Amino acid sequence: MSQRSQIRKERHAAERKGVSSAIQRTTRQSPYKMRLVIDQIRGKDVNEALGLLRFSKKHAAKQIEKVLNSAVANAEFKSREGSESIDVDTLYISHAIVNEGPALRRFMPAAQGRATPIRKRTSHVEIVLDAREEKVRASRSARSAERSAAQASSSSRSKR
């Protein structure tokens, strides 16, 4: 089985589990620059990731934001199609990778009539979303409440 069909098979298996994904191919940005941005949002909630991408100065953030918005729209469409309800706030980025696409080969004039090759690199961006369990969100909010209570009690002790 070829590598491409293996990847496609894994993606279809992931989508059958109730996960949503989006892919953008041949983005005109080098994979190295794209990976700098995608590493920042991997594993984060969708709303938090969109906030990071919206205020990032990097051009790659705009491209990745488009893919993330598409993945969220795909999740909403899939839930409507299957007559299920999905809360966008529970979605998180479970899988985000940037692969190298085909390089555009250009040539630049050089000294003495020669030409030097230039490789304009492209990227393939793939983002897979999954829904967090409600228990996880509830336990996190309970932990944050405990921390704030502990901080309040420690600050009241220090005031004495």
N, C-alpha and C positions, 0 to 999 in steps of 0.2 A: 504494500500500500504506500502510495507516495506521501510525502510530508504534507502537502496541501490538503489531500483528502483526509489525512489523519486529523489535522487541525479543524477542518470542517465538521468531521464526525464528533469531535470533542465539543465544539460549539453547539451543535444540534442537541447533543446529550444534555448539555448545561441548560439550554432553553426549555427542554422538556421538563426539567425539574421546577420550572416556574421562574427562571431567571431571565432577565432582559439584557440584550446586548446591542451595541452599535459599532460599526467599523467605518473608518474613513481611509480610503486607499489613495496612494500617490499624492500625499500632501507635500507641497513644495517647501519643505523645511527639513533640515538635516536631522537625522534620528538622535544625534547627541544632544542637540538643543531641545528637542521635544522631550527626551527622557529627563532632563533637568526639571521640567515642569510636572511631568506625570508622576515622578517620584514623590512630589509634595502632596499629591491628592490621593495616592493609593491607600485604600482602607478607610478613608474618611466618609462621613455622611454626605449625601448629595448636596444638601443646602450649604454645608460648610465648604465643600469643594468648589461649588459655584461662586461662593463669596471670595475664595482665594483666587480663582481664575479671573474673576471680573476685575479685580484690583491689581492684578499682576502687570508688570511693565513689559513682559516678554510677548513677542508676536505668537509664539507657540501656544500661549495660554488661550488666545482667541480661537485657534483651531481646535484645541482640546475641549474648550467650552461648547463648541458646536456639536462635537461628538457626544458629550455628556448630556446636552439637552435632547439630542436625538434618542439616546438610550432611555431617558426618562419618558419621552413621548411614546417610545415603543412599549415601555412597561405599562403606561396608562392604556394604550390601545389594546394590549394583550389582555389586561384585566377587564376592559369593557367587552371585548370579544368573548371572553369566557364567563361573563356574568359574575365576576368576582370583584370584591372591593380591595383596592390597594391604597395605602397611605404613602404619599411621596416622602413624607418625613421619616419613614422607617427604612427607606432605601439607602444602601451604602455601596461603595465601589469595591466589589469583591475581587476584581481582576482587571488590571489596566497595564497594557504593554504597548511598546512602540517597536515595530520591526522596520528593517530597512527595505525600501522599495527600489524600483529600478532607477538607476542614475542616468540623468540626462547628460550626454557627452557633447561638450561644446569645445571649440578651439579658439585660442587667442593668438593673435599675431605676436611673433617673437623676433628677435634680432636676426639679421642676415637671411630673411625670407623664410624662416622656419615658423612652425606653429606648435604651441604647447597645449596639451589637452587640459580641459577643465571638467571636473565631474560635479554637476549640480545634483545633489543628493535629494531623494524623496523618502517619505515615511509612510508606514501603514499604522494607524492608531486603532486599537481595539479596547473597548471598555465594556465590562460585564457588571451588571448591577444585581444585587440580591437584597432581600428584605430581612431586616433584623427582627429577632423575636421580641415580643412585647416584654417578656421577663427580663431580658437584658437591659432594655431601656428603663424599666421600673427599678431594677437593682442599681443602675447607675444613678438615678435620681435619688434613691434612698441613701446611697453612699455620699452623694454631694450634700444632702441634708445633714447627715451625721458629721461631715467635715465642718460645715458651717456652725453646727451646734458646738462642736469641740473648740472651734476657734473663738466663738462667743464666750464660752466658759473660761478659756485660757486668758482672754483679754480682760474679763471681769476680775479674774484672780490677780492679774498684773496691776490692776488699778488700785487694789487694796493696799 
